[in-house]
Amino acid sequence: MEYAGKLIRGYLLSYSGLLAVSLIFSYLANNYSSTPFITESPTLFHGLIVAPSEEMFFRYFVPLLLMYFGFPYLLGSCMVAAPLFAAAHYWAYNNNIYAMLSAFTAGCWNSMIVYKYSGREPFNFSPGLLCAMLGHASYNLTVTYMADRMLEISVITALLWALFEIYFRRVEE
Amino acid sequence: MGEEIGVPWDAIIVGCLSVLYALYCMLGNLYADEIGDVLVYVIYAITLISSSLFGWILTRRLDGD
C-alpha cells in the first residue's frame, strides 16, 4: 500500500509538474501567448523508450556516480545531471534556449520527485525513479498528441495528486 | 553519503519492457527502410541498458560487495 501510494502520487506530481514547466517556458518563449511548444522532433514519437532511457541516465546513473564520490543525491542531480540534460535538449531542439531552460527545470523537478518518493534505508530510487519515468513518458506522449490540452491535463493531474496526497496521508496516520 | 543504496528493480524492469518495445519499433523501421529512426532507438536502448547495468555495479561497490 505504501509503495502504491508513493507510485501514484509521484507519477501524478511528476506529470503535472513537467507539463507546467513546459507551459511556463512556452509562454516565456512566445511572449506570453498561449501557444505551447510544439516541436517536430521525431524522438517525441519514441516516448516509450526516450523517457525511461533519459530518466535512467540522468536521474539514476549520473547522480549515483556522483554519490560514489560522496555527493548527496539532490546536489549531484540538480547541479550536474540537470545541466547535462539541458545541454542535450539545447542541441536536440536546434539551439533553443527556452527548451534548454525548460529541460533544466524539468530535470530538477524530476530529481526532487525521485528523492521525495523513494524509500530510505536503503535509498533505493524506488518507486521515485519509476514515477519520474512514467511522468516523463506521459509528458512526451501528451506533447506529441494532445499539446492543445496541456493546461487542462496539468491542472487535473495536480488536483488528483492533491486528493491522493490527502487520502494516503490519512491512511498512513 | 552515509545511507545505504538500493537498486531500483521496478524501474529497471519497466526499462527492459521499453527496450522490447523499441526492438519491436526498430523492426518496423527496418522494414520501412527508416535507418535514422533505428539509430535513435539503438542509442536510447544502449543508454538505458548500460545505465541500469553500471548503476547496479556501482551500488554493489557502494555497499562494499
gemmi code that builds the backbone of each chain (N, CA, C; Angstrom):
import gemmi

chains = {
    "A": [
        ("MET", (0.849, -1.216, 0.000), (0.000, 0.000, 0.000), (0.871, 1.248, 0.000)),
        ("GLU", (1.949, 1.196, 0.798), (2.857, 2.345, 0.844), (3.509, 2.557, -0.519)),
        ("TYR", (3.943, 1.436, -1.146), (4.573, 1.533, -2.469), (3.588, 2.101, -3.477)),
        ("ALA", (2.357, 1.581, -3.491), (1.344, 2.051, -4.446), (1.041, 3.531, -4.230)),
        ("GLY", (0.942, 3.930, -2.981), (0.667, 5.332, -2.675), (1.752, 6.254, -3.181)),
        ("LYS", (3.002, 5.858, -2.959), (4.124, 6.676, -3.438), (4.151, 6.703, -4.960)),
        ("LEU", (3.876, 5.543, -5.585), (3.924, 5.460, -7.047), (2.881, 6.378, -7.679)),
        ("ILE", (1.657, 6.308, -7.177), (0.574, 7.122, -7.747), (0.863, 8.611, -7.539)),
        ("ARG", (1.219, 8.987, -6.303), (1.450, 10.401, -6.012), (2.662, 10.934, -6.769)),
        ("GLY", (3.718, 10.138, -6.812), (4.931, 10.571, -7.511), (4.701, 10.739, -8.997)),
        ("TYR", (3.951, 9.784, -9.586), (3.656, 9.861, -11.023), (2.824, 11.111, -11.333)),
        ("LEU", (1.772, 11.342, -10.566), (0.893, 12.489, -10.829), (1.640, 13.810, -10.647)),
        ("LEU", (2.468, 13.881, -9.604), (3.201, 15.122, -9.365), (4.240, 15.365, -10.460)),
        ("SER", (4.918, 14.283, -10.881), (5.901, 14.406, -11.958), (5.233, 14.876, -13.251)),
        ("TYR", (4.159, 14.219, -13.622), (3.434, 14.510, -14.866), (2.915, 15.942, -14.873)),
        ("SER", (2.223, 16.340, -13.817), (1.657, 17.696, -13.801), (2.763, 18.743, -13.761)),
        ("GLY", (3.820, 18.472, -13.033), (4.930, 19.421, -12.940), (5.649, 19.611, -14.253)),
        ("LEU", (5.874, 18.512, -14.969), (6.552, 18.609, -16.270), (5.705, 19.406, -17.256)),
        ("LEU", (4.404, 19.171, -17.257), (3.520, 19.936, -18.138), (3.552, 21.414, -17.761)),
        ("ALA", (3.528, 21.700, -16.465), (3.545, 23.095, -16.013), (4.846, 23.786, -16.421)),
        ("VAL", (5.966, 23.108, -16.251), (7.267, 23.682, -16.626), (7.280, 24.004, -18.119)),
        ("SER", (6.799, 23.055, -18.921), (6.785, 23.269, -20.368), (5.880, 24.439, -20.743)),
        ("LEU", (4.724, 24.533, -20.100), (3.803, 25.631, -20.390), (4.421, 26.972, -20.021)),
        ("ILE", (5.059, 27.032, -18.854), (5.659, 28.285, -18.401), (6.705, 28.769, -19.394)),
        ("PHE", (7.594, 27.872, -19.803), (8.646, 28.288, -20.731), (8.112, 28.531, -22.132)),
        ("SER", (7.017, 27.869, -22.493), (6.371, 28.171, -23.772), (5.798, 29.580, -23.758)),
        ("TYR", (5.181, 29.954, -22.657), (4.662, 31.313, -22.534), (5.801, 32.330, -22.646)),
        ("LEU", (6.909, 32.028, -21.964), (8.046, 32.947, -22.000), (8.642, 33.030, -23.407)),
        ("ALA", (8.712, 31.873, -24.080), (9.322, 31.835, -25.416), (8.465, 32.559, -26.440)),
        ("ASN", (7.151, 32.508, -26.244), (6.240, 33.073, -27.239), (5.659, 34.403, -26.792)),
        ("ASN", (6.401, 35.118, -25.938), (5.985, 36.445, -25.475), (4.597, 36.414, -24.839)),
        ("TYR", (4.437, 35.455, -23.938), (3.236, 35.349, -23.117), (1.969, 35.016, -23.911)),
        ("SER", (2.126, 34.428, -25.094), (0.936, 33.924, -25.789), (0.591, 32.563, -25.204)),
        ("SER", (-0.518, 31.996, -25.631), (-0.976, 30.741, -25.026), (-0.494, 29.510, -25.780)),
        ("THR", (0.279, 29.690, -26.829), (0.674, 28.529, -27.639), (1.805, 27.775, -26.975)),
        ("PRO", (1.646, 26.489, -26.706), (2.751, 25.755, -26.099), (3.793, 25.385, -27.146)),
        ("PHE", (4.944, 24.924, -26.638), (5.950, 24.377, -27.548), (5.317, 23.271, -28.376)),
        ("ILE", (5.490, 23.308, -29.630), (5.170, 22.112, -30.400), (6.391, 21.861, -31.266)),
        ("THR", (7.170, 20.919, -30.854), (8.354, 20.630, -31.637), (8.044, 19.490, -32.584)),
        ("GLU", (8.842, 19.388, -33.591), (8.604, 18.342, -34.564), (9.702, 17.291, -34.525)),
        ("SER", (10.350, 17.206, -33.359), (11.400, 16.196, -33.252), (10.795, 14.804, -33.309)),
        ("PRO", (11.345, 13.933, -34.126), (10.811, 12.570, -34.196), (10.997, 11.799, -32.903)),
        ("THR", (11.908, 12.238, -32.035), (12.112, 11.480, -30.807), (10.879, 11.501, -29.915)),
        ("LEU", (10.031, 12.510, -30.088), (8.811, 12.532, -29.272), (7.923, 11.327, -29.581)),
        ("PHE", (7.986, 10.845, -30.812), (7.181, 9.686, -31.152), (7.711, 8.421, -30.499)),
        ("HIS", (8.931, 8.485, -30.003), (9.505, 7.313, -29.347), (9.399, 7.467, -27.833)),
        ("GLY", (8.298, 8.076, -27.396), (8.133, 8.423, -25.981), (8.358, 7.277, -25.027)),
        ("LEU", (8.072, 6.038, -25.473), (8.151, 4.917, -24.556), (9.549, 4.355, -24.415)),
        ("ILE", (10.542, 4.838, -25.168), (11.940, 4.467, -24.939), (12.755, 5.690, -24.530)),
        ("VAL", (12.397, 6.860, -25.063), (13.162, 8.077, -24.759), (13.083, 8.413, -23.271)),
        ("ALA", (11.862, 8.435, -22.744), (11.680, 8.847, -21.349), (12.369, 7.906, -20.359)),
        ("PRO", (12.124, 6.584, -20.422), (12.823, 5.699, -19.483), (14.343, 5.787, -19.609)),
        ("SER", (14.828, 5.909, -20.832), (16.262, 5.958, -21.043), (16.870, 7.228, -20.449)),
        ("GLU", (16.243, 8.361, -20.699), (16.755, 9.623, -20.156), (16.696, 9.634, -18.639)),
        ("GLU", (15.608, 9.149, -18.075), (15.493, 9.137, -16.611), (16.514, 8.193, -15.987)),
        ("MET", (16.702, 7.040, -16.622), (17.662, 6.075, -16.090), (19.070, 6.666, -16.100)),
        ("PHE", (19.393, 7.436, -17.128), (20.730, 8.007, -17.209), (20.882, 9.250, -16.332)),
        ("PHE", (19.957, 10.213, -16.467), (20.130, 11.497, -15.796), (19.633, 11.535, -14.355)),
        ("ARG", (18.728, 10.672, -13.970), (18.201, 10.666, -12.610), (18.668, 9.470, -11.804)),
        ("TYR", (19.349, 8.510, -12.452), (19.847, 7.348, -11.714), (21.362, 7.235, -11.853)),
        ("PHE", (21.865, 6.995, -13.055), (23.276, 6.672, -13.219), (24.189, 7.841, -12.876)),
        ("VAL", (23.933, 9.011, -13.458), (24.832, 10.161, -13.212), (24.840, 10.570, -11.729)),
        ("PRO", (23.661, 10.730, -11.086), (23.703, 11.057, -9.653), (24.333, 9.953, -8.806)),
        ("LEU", (24.109, 8.670, -9.208), (24.686, 7.564, -8.453), (26.207, 7.593, -8.556)),
        ("LEU", (26.706, 7.906, -9.737), (28.145, 8.033, -9.930), (28.717, 9.132, -9.023)),
        ("LEU", (28.004, 10.228, -8.918), (28.440, 11.313, -8.035), (28.315, 10.910, -6.564)),
        ("MET", (27.288, 10.115, -6.235), (27.143, 9.626, -4.863), (28.315, 8.726, -4.502)),
        ("TYR", (28.844, 7.996, -5.476), (30.011, 7.135, -5.269), (31.210, 7.960, -4.809)),
        ("PHE", (31.254, 9.246, -5.270), (32.340, 10.140, -4.874), (31.941, 11.058, -3.717)),
        ("GLY", (30.813, 10.740, -3.078), (30.458, 11.433, -1.846), (29.463, 12.563, -1.947)),
        ("PHE", (28.942, 12.824, -3.140), (27.961, 13.904, -3.280), (26.571, 13.397, -2.910)),
        ("PRO", (25.765, 14.230, -2.227), (24.373, 13.859, -1.977), (23.598, 13.761, -3.292)),
        ("TYR", (22.521, 12.981, -3.273), (21.762, 12.742, -4.495), (21.260, 14.033, -5.133)),
        ("LEU", (20.581, 14.885, -4.342), (19.970, 16.086, -4.921), (21.013, 17.052, -5.472)),
        ("LEU", (22.134, 17.167, -4.777), (23.182, 18.079, -5.242), (23.716, 17.613, -6.592)),
        ("GLY", (24.039, 16.330, -6.698), (24.562, 15.796, -7.955), (23.547, 15.867, -9.078)),
        ("SER", (22.305, 15.566, -8.736), (21.267, 15.510, -9.748), (20.922, 16.895, -10.294)),
        ("CYS", (20.829, 17.879, -9.410), (20.430, 19.220, -9.846), (21.608, 20.049, -10.379)),
        ("MET", (22.784, 19.826, -9.859), (23.934, 20.667, -10.240), (24.740, 20.098, -11.401)),
        ("VAL", (24.633, 18.787, -11.622), (25.422, 18.172, -12.701), (24.512, 17.514, -13.746)),
        ("ALA", (23.665, 16.606, -13.286), (22.836, 15.855, -14.240), (21.833, 16.744, -14.960)),
        ("ALA", (21.192, 17.667, -14.236), (20.198, 18.540, -14.866), (20.829, 19.457, -15.921)),
        ("PRO", (21.984, 20.088, -15.672), (22.625, 20.851, -16.753), (23.010, 19.991, -17.960)),
        ("LEU", (23.448, 18.758, -17.719), (23.760, 17.861, -18.845), (22.496, 17.554, -19.639)),
        ("PHE", (21.414, 17.315, -18.929), (20.109, 17.059, -19.553), (19.692, 18.266, -20.383)),
        ("ALA", (19.901, 19.455, -19.827), (19.556, 20.691, -20.537), (20.412, 20.860, -21.786)),
        ("ALA", (21.700, 20.562, -21.668), (22.597, 20.695, -22.818), (22.172, 19.761, -23.947)),
        ("ALA", (21.751, 18.546, -23.575), (21.292, 17.596, -24.588), (20.063, 18.133, -25.313)),
        ("HIS", (19.173, 18.795, -24.596), (17.968, 19.347, -25.217), (18.265, 20.603, -26.012)),
        ("TYR", (19.272, 21.358, -25.603), (19.671, 22.542, -26.371), (20.135, 22.111, -27.770)),
        ("TRP", (20.899, 21.046, -27.791), (21.404, 20.528, -29.063), (20.273, 19.884, -29.866)),
        ("ALA", (19.420, 19.122, -29.197), (18.369, 18.378, -29.894), (17.291, 19.288, -30.478)),
        ("TYR", (17.040, 20.424, -29.840), (15.963, 21.308, -30.285), (16.513, 22.560, -30.967)),
        ("ASN", (17.524, 22.371, -31.804), (18.040, 23.440, -32.674), (18.472, 24.679, -31.901)),
        ("ASN", (19.278, 24.472, -30.842), (19.873, 25.573, -30.069), (18.817, 26.522, -29.503)),
        ("ASN", (17.715, 25.946, -29.051), (16.629, 26.739, -28.469), (16.894, 26.937, -26.977)),
        ("ILE", (17.132, 28.183, -26.565), (17.487, 28.469, -25.177), (16.330, 28.151, -24.229)),
        ("TYR", (15.095, 28.361, -24.701), (13.941, 28.083, -23.832), (13.763, 26.582, -23.626)),
        ("ALA", (14.047, 25.804, -24.660), (13.992, 24.346, -24.498), (15.044, 23.899, -23.487)),
        ("MET", (16.202, 24.535, -23.528), (17.264, 24.194, -22.593), (16.868, 24.539, -21.152)),
        ("LEU", (16.339, 25.739, -20.948), (15.911, 26.145, -19.597), (14.769, 25.276, -19.099)),
        ("SER", (13.838, 24.947, -20.011), (12.724, 24.073, -19.655), (13.244, 22.693, -19.242)),
        ("ALA", (14.205, 22.174, -19.994), (14.773, 20.864, -19.676), (15.525, 20.902, -18.342)),
        ("PHE", (16.259, 21.976, -18.062), (16.977, 22.080, -16.780), (15.986, 22.076, -15.610)),
        ("THR", (14.945, 22.886, -15.738), (13.935, 22.954, -14.675), (13.221, 21.612, -14.514)),
        ("ALA", (12.884, 20.990, -15.648), (12.216, 19.684, -15.594), (13.138, 18.636, -14.972)),
        ("GLY", (14.419, 18.714, -15.269), (15.379, 17.784, -14.680), (15.450, 17.942, -13.165)),
        ("CYS", (15.480, 19.175, -12.690), (15.488, 19.420, -11.237), (14.179, 18.931, -10.612)),
        ("TRP", (13.060, 19.194, -11.313), (11.747, 18.762, -10.797), (11.709, 17.247, -10.627)),
        ("ASN", (12.099, 16.518, -11.658), (12.065, 15.060, -11.566), (13.076, 14.521, -10.561)),
        ("SER", (14.183, 15.226, -10.376), (15.143, 14.817, -9.343), (14.502, 14.893, -7.963)),
        ("MET", (13.744, 15.959, -7.737), (13.066, 16.100, -6.445), (11.988, 15.044, -6.278)),
        ("ILE", (11.309, 14.693, -7.375), (10.307, 13.629, -7.335), (10.963, 12.308, -6.944)),
        ("VAL", (12.092, 11.996, -7.592), (12.798, 10.747, -7.286), (13.187, 10.718, -5.810)),
        ("TYR", (13.730, 11.841, -5.320), (14.194, 11.874, -3.928), (13.032, 11.766, -2.946)),
        ("LYS", (11.953, 12.513, -3.218), (10.816, 12.564, -2.282), (10.084, 11.225, -2.193)),
        ("TYR", (9.937, 10.546, -3.331), (9.105, 9.347, -3.362), (9.907, 8.051, -3.408)),
        ("SER", (11.162, 8.102, -3.012), (11.963, 6.880, -2.930), (12.118, 6.468, -1.482)),
        ("GLY", (12.267, 5.173, -1.295), (12.441, 4.651, 0.055), (13.792, 5.050, 0.641)),
        ("ARG", (13.822, 5.123, 1.962), (15.073, 5.398, 2.669), (15.506, 4.130, 3.397)),
        ("GLU", (16.800, 4.000, 3.627), (17.348, 2.860, 4.368), (16.897, 1.525, 3.787)),
        ("PRO", (17.322, 1.119, 2.610), (18.238, 1.898, 1.787), (17.531, 2.900, 0.879)),
        ("PHE", (18.273, 3.874, 0.419), (17.776, 4.806, -0.595), (17.842, 4.062, -1.915)),
        ("ASN", (16.713, 3.496, -2.339), (16.728, 2.553, -3.441), (16.098, 3.087, -4.716)),
        ("PHE", (15.913, 4.401, -4.818), (15.345, 5.030, -6.012), (13.969, 4.450, -6.366)),
        ("SER", (13.338, 3.743, -5.463), (12.102, 3.055, -5.765), (10.996, 3.484, -4.808)),
        ("PRO", (9.803, 3.843, -5.301), (9.404, 3.947, -6.701), (9.637, 5.301, -7.360)),
        ("GLY", (10.446, 6.169, -6.740), (10.641, 7.522, -7.274), (11.123, 7.554, -8.709)),
        ("LEU", (12.101, 6.687, -9.034), (12.631, 6.680, -10.400), (11.559, 6.239, -11.391)),
        ("LEU", (10.767, 5.242, -11.006), (9.672, 4.781, -11.861), (8.632, 5.882, -12.036)),
        ("CYS", (8.337, 6.636, -10.977), (7.414, 7.775, -11.077), (7.925, 8.778, -12.120)),
        ("ALA", (9.215, 9.076, -12.041), (9.808, 10.037, -12.984), (9.743, 9.502, -14.412)),
        ("MET", (10.014, 8.209, -14.584), (9.957, 7.600, -15.921), (8.554, 7.694, -16.498)),
        ("LEU", (7.568, 7.298, -15.700), (6.186, 7.284, -16.179), (5.678, 8.707, -16.423)),
        ("GLY", (6.052, 9.628, -15.544), (5.651, 11.024, -15.726), (6.248, 11.618, -16.982)),
        ("HIS", (7.528, 11.332, -17.205), (8.212, 11.842, -18.393), (7.608, 11.231, -19.664)),
        ("ALA", (7.335, 9.919, -19.644), (6.737, 9.259, -20.810), (5.352, 9.835, -21.107)),
        ("SER", (4.579, 10.047, -20.067), (3.239, 10.629, -20.243), (3.344, 12.044, -20.795)),
        ("TYR", (4.311, 12.798, -20.288), (4.530, 14.162, -20.796), (4.880, 14.138, -22.291)),
        ("ASN", (5.806, 13.252, -22.678), (6.196, 13.167, -24.094), (5.000, 12.834, -24.982)),
        ("LEU", (4.193, 11.886, -24.552), (3.023, 11.498, -25.342), (1.997, 12.628, -25.388)),
        ("THR", (1.836, 13.345, -24.292), (0.889, 14.459, -24.256), (1.318, 15.568, -25.200)),
        ("VAL", (2.587, 15.922, -25.162), (3.096, 16.997, -26.024), (2.978, 16.602, -27.500)),
        ("THR", (3.112, 15.299, -27.772), (3.026, 14.836, -29.160), (1.596, 14.806, -29.672)),
        ("TYR", (0.686, 14.288, -28.868), (-0.672, 14.026, -29.364), (-1.750, 14.966, -28.818)),
        ("MET", (-1.503, 15.634, -27.698), (-2.555, 16.471, -27.093), (-1.966, 17.787, -26.590)),
        ("ALA", (-1.143, 18.410, -27.410), (-0.456, 19.628, -26.976), (-1.427, 20.753, -26.634)),
        ("ASP", (-2.594, 20.773, -27.282), (-3.549, 21.845, -27.008), (-4.308, 21.628, -25.707)),
        ("ARG", (-4.098, 20.497, -25.060), (-4.804, 20.189, -23.800), (-3.854, 20.181, -22.609)),
        ("MET", (-2.642, 20.680, -22.801), (-1.633, 20.578, -21.752), (-2.059, 21.254, -20.457)),
        ("LEU", (-2.633, 22.444, -20.562), (-3.003, 23.192, -19.357), (-4.068, 22.443, -18.568)),
        ("GLU", (-5.104, 21.970, -19.274), (-6.174, 21.253, -18.571), (-5.654, 19.984, -17.906)),
        ("ILE", (-4.829, 19.247, -18.654), (-4.300, 17.995, -18.104), (-3.400, 18.279, -16.909)),
        ("SER", (-2.612, 19.323, -16.978), (-1.725, 19.673, -15.871), (-2.527, 20.007, -14.614)),
        ("VAL", (-3.587, 20.776, -14.769), (-4.419, 21.168, -13.621), (-5.125, 19.939, -13.040)),
        ("ILE", (-5.679, 19.108, -13.919), (-6.411, 17.930, -13.441), (-5.484, 16.970, -12.701)),
        ("THR", (-4.292, 16.717, -13.246), (-3.374, 15.796, -12.580), (-2.860, 16.389, -11.270)),
        ("ALA", (-2.691, 17.711, -11.220), (-2.274, 18.331, -9.964), (-3.363, 18.174, -8.896)),
        ("LEU", (-4.618, 18.341, -9.304), (-5.729, 18.158, -8.358), (-5.813, 16.704, -7.901)),
        ("LEU", (-5.620, 15.779, -8.853), (-5.634, 14.357, -8.482), (-4.509, 14.051, -7.493)),
        ("TRP", (-3.334, 14.637, -7.728), (-2.232, 14.442, -6.793), (-2.617, 14.921, -5.402)),
        ("ALA", (-3.219, 16.095, -5.336), (-3.599, 16.645, -4.032), (-4.589, 15.716, -3.320)),
        ("LEU", (-5.563, 15.187, -4.081), (-6.557, 14.278, -3.482), (-5.892, 13.007, -2.965)),
        ("PHE", (-5.016, 12.427, -3.779), (-4.328, 11.205, -3.345), (-3.385, 11.490, -2.179)),
        ("GLU", (-2.774, 12.654, -2.156), (-1.876, 13.024, -1.066), (-2.659, 13.050, 0.247)),
        ("ILE", (-3.835, 13.674, 0.218), (-4.680, 13.743, 1.414), (-5.101, 12.334, 1.817)),
        ("TYR", (-5.543, 11.542, 0.845), (-6.037, 10.191, 1.137), (-4.942, 9.316, 1.756)),
        ("PHE", (-3.772, 9.281, 1.113), (-2.736, 8.386, 1.600), (-2.113, 8.871, 2.906)),
        ("ARG", (-2.109, 10.170, 3.149), (-1.632, 10.654, 4.455), (-2.561, 10.175, 5.556)),
        ("ARG", (-3.869, 10.195, 5.301), (-4.837, 9.713, 6.299), (-4.664, 8.214, 6.529)),
        ("VAL", (-4.447, 7.481, 5.432), (-4.239, 6.032, 5.573), (-2.977, 5.759, 6.395)),
        ("GLU", (-1.908, 6.515, 6.132), (-0.659, 6.296, 6.859), (-0.788, 6.650, 8.335)),
        ("GLU", (-1.646, 7.641, 8.648), (-1.850, 8.001, 10.049), (-2.683, 6.928, 10.749)),
    ],
    "B": [
        ("MET", (28.350, 10.043, 1.537), (26.956, 9.588, 1.549), (26.817, 8.450, 2.548)),
        ("GLY", (26.135, 8.737, 3.677), (26.124, 7.740, 4.750), (25.080, 6.654, 4.561)),
        ("GLU", (23.969, 6.954, 3.855), (22.903, 5.962, 3.840), (23.191, 4.875, 2.810)),
        ("GLU", (22.560, 3.707, 3.054), (22.704, 2.596, 2.124), (21.978, 2.912, 0.828)),
        ("ILE", (22.450, 2.296, -0.237), (21.854, 2.489, -1.558), (21.256, 1.174, -2.010)),
        ("GLY", (20.094, 1.224, -2.640), (19.467, 0.027, -3.201), (19.343, 0.164, -4.705)),
        ("VAL", (18.914, -0.905, -5.344), (18.765, -0.939, -6.799), (17.286, -0.803, -7.141)),
        ("PRO", (16.929, 0.112, -8.076), (15.515, 0.307, -8.423), (15.024, -0.743, -9.411)),
        ("TRP", (14.742, -1.951, -8.908), (14.384, -3.046, -9.795), (13.083, -2.774, -10.553)),
        ("ASP", (12.164, -2.032, -9.947), (10.906, -1.734, -10.647), (11.154, -0.898, -11.897)),
        ("ALA", (12.005, 0.129, -11.759), (12.327, 0.984, -12.905), (13.122, 0.203, -13.956)),
        ("ILE", (13.995, -0.687, -13.508), (14.802, -1.472, -14.447), (13.916, -2.419, -15.241)),
        ("ILE", (12.928, -3.030, -14.566), (12.008, -3.937, -15.264), (11.208, -3.167, -16.308)),
        ("VAL", (10.692, -2.005, -15.932), (9.947, -1.181, -16.891), (10.869, -0.739, -18.023)),
        ("GLY", (12.105, -0.422, -17.699), (13.086, -0.067, -18.731), (13.311, -1.208, -19.710)),
        ("CYS", (13.381, -2.441, -19.201), (13.559, -3.607, -20.086), (12.349, -3.772, -21.006)),
        ("LEU", (11.176, -3.524, -20.472), (9.966, -3.605, -21.306), (9.998, -2.546, -22.400)),
        ("SER", (10.488, -1.368, -22.068), (10.557, -0.316, -23.085), (11.608, -0.645, -24.142)),
        ("VAL", (12.667, -1.371, -23.749), (13.660, -1.808, -24.738), (13.016, -2.819, -25.694)),
        ("LEU", (12.193, -3.711, -25.151), (11.472, -4.664, -26.007), (10.562, -3.932, -26.989)),
        ("TYR", (9.910, -2.886, -26.478), (9.071, -2.064, -27.344), (9.909, -1.402, -28.437)),
        ("ALA", (11.090, -0.918, -28.048), (11.972, -0.273, -29.022), (12.409, -1.280, -30.095)),
        ("LEU", (12.693, -2.515, -29.685), (13.083, -3.543, -30.657), (11.942, -3.792, -31.649)),
        ("TYR", (10.742, -3.837, -31.120), (9.567, -4.029, -31.981), (9.451, -2.879, -32.980)),
        ("CYS", (9.624, -1.640, -32.514), (9.537, -0.472, -33.402), (10.676, -0.473, -34.410)),
        ("MET", (11.850, -0.923, -33.960), (13.009, -0.973, -34.855), (12.741, -1.882, -36.045)),
        ("LEU", (12.086, -3.020, -35.762), (11.784, -3.947, -36.849), (10.912, -3.276, -37.900)),
        ("GLY", (9.935, -2.495, -37.409), (9.069, -1.768, -38.331), (9.840, -0.730, -39.131)),
        ("ASN", (10.746, -0.025, -38.449), (11.558, 0.982, -39.143), (12.488, 0.342, -40.173)),
        ("LEU", (13.063, -0.807, -39.824), (13.947, -1.505, -40.767), (13.145, -1.961, -41.987)),
        ("TYR", (11.954, -2.445, -41.734), (11.097, -2.888, -42.829), (10.766, -1.721, -43.750)),
        ("ALA", (10.581, -0.522, -43.139), (10.268, 0.671, -43.936), (11.514, 1.431, -44.376)),
        ("ASP", (12.682, 0.874, -44.094), (13.959, 1.453, -44.519), (14.230, 2.830, -43.884)),
        ("GLU", (13.751, 3.037, -42.645), (13.977, 4.305, -41.936), (15.149, 4.120, -40.982)),
        ("ILE", (16.357, 4.232, -41.523), (17.557, 3.919, -40.757), (17.788, 4.945, -39.640)),
        ("GLY", (17.451, 6.193, -39.885), (17.643, 7.245, -38.878), (16.913, 6.931, -37.585)),
        ("ASP", (15.654, 6.519, -37.717), (14.873, 6.181, -36.525), (15.437, 4.957, -35.825)),
        ("VAL", (15.959, 4.014, -36.600), (16.565, 2.819, -35.999), (17.745, 3.225, -35.116)),
        ("LEU", (18.559, 4.143, -35.606), (19.714, 4.600, -34.818), (19.274, 5.270, -33.525)),
        ("VAL", (18.185, 6.030, -33.579), (17.652, 6.668, -32.361), (17.288, 5.613, -31.335)),
        ("TYR", (16.560, 4.595, -31.794), (16.169, 3.519, -30.878), (17.395, 2.809, -30.301)),
        ("VAL", (18.378, 2.553, -31.153), (19.572, 1.844, -30.685), (20.293, 2.654, -29.609)),
        ("ILE", (20.464, 3.944, -29.859), (21.172, 4.802, -28.903), (20.453, 4.828, -27.555)),
        ("TYR", (19.145, 5.013, -27.595), (18.412, 5.085, -26.327), (18.388, 3.742, -25.608)),
        ("ALA", (18.272, 2.652, -26.361), (18.264, 1.327, -25.733), (19.610, 1.040, -25.074)),
        ("ILE", (20.704, 1.356, -25.768), (22.029, 1.146, -25.186), (22.217, 2.003, -23.939)),
        ("THR", (21.751, 3.251, -24.003), (21.846, 4.149, -22.842), (21.115, 3.571, -21.643)),
        ("LEU", (19.912, 3.068, -21.888), (19.107, 2.529, -20.795), (19.761, 1.295, -20.198)),
        ("ILE", (20.164, 0.372, -21.053), (20.744, -0.882, -20.563), (22.054, -0.617, -19.826)),
        ("SER", (22.898, 0.216, -20.390), (24.191, 0.472, -19.750), (24.028, 1.251, -18.452)),
        ("SER", (23.074, 2.180, -18.399), (22.829, 2.910, -17.143), (22.376, 1.957, -16.053)),
        ("SER", (21.481, 1.033, -16.406), (20.991, 0.059, -15.424), (22.129, -0.825, -14.935)),
        ("LEU", (22.921, -1.317, -15.894), (23.996, -2.250, -15.550), (25.072, -1.576, -14.702)),
        ("PHE", (25.540, -0.425, -15.138), (26.590, 0.261, -14.384), (26.063, 0.796, -13.060)),
        ("GLY", (24.785, 1.154, -13.030), (24.186, 1.572, -11.767), (24.180, 0.437, -10.763)),
        ("TRP", (23.839, -0.764, -11.230), (23.847, -1.942, -10.361), (25.258, -2.231, -9.850)),
        ("ILE", (26.249, -2.136, -10.751), (27.633, -2.379, -10.354), (28.091, -1.352, -9.322)),
        ("LEU", (27.757, -0.081, -9.558), (28.134, 0.988, -8.620), (27.489, 0.755, -7.249)),
        ("THR", (26.233, 0.311, -7.250), (25.533, 0.059, -5.987), (26.221, -1.054, -5.219)),
        ("ARG", (26.640, -2.098, -5.932), (27.344, -3.191, -5.281), (28.647, -2.691, -4.647)),
        ("ARG", (29.347, -1.828, -5.369), (30.602, -1.288, -4.848), (30.361, -0.371, -3.656)),
        ("LEU", (29.275, 0.443, -3.733), (28.947, 1.341, -2.627), (28.588, 0.552, -1.374)),
        ("ASP", (27.933, -0.602, -1.560), (27.549, -1.420, -0.421), (28.693, -2.319, 0.057)),
        ("GLY", (29.819, -2.222, -0.653), (31.018, -2.930, -0.189), (31.097, -4.373, -0.636)),
        ("ASP", (30.290, -4.771, -1.628), (30.327, -6.162, -2.118), (31.466, -6.355, -3.105)),
    ],
}
model = gemmi.Model(1)
for chain_id, residues in chains.items():
    chain = gemmi.Chain(chain_id)
    for i, (resn, *xyz) in enumerate(residues, 1):
        res = gemmi.Residue()
        res.name, res.seqid = resn, gemmi.SeqId(i, " ")
        for name, pos in zip(("N", "CA", "C"), xyz):
            atom = gemmi.Atom()
            atom.name, atom.element = name, gemmi.Element(name[0])
            atom.pos, atom.b_iso = gemmi.Position(*pos), 0.0
            res.add_atom(atom)
        chain.add_residue(res)
    model.add_chain(chain)
structure = gemmi.Structure()
structure.add_model(model)
structure.setup_entities()
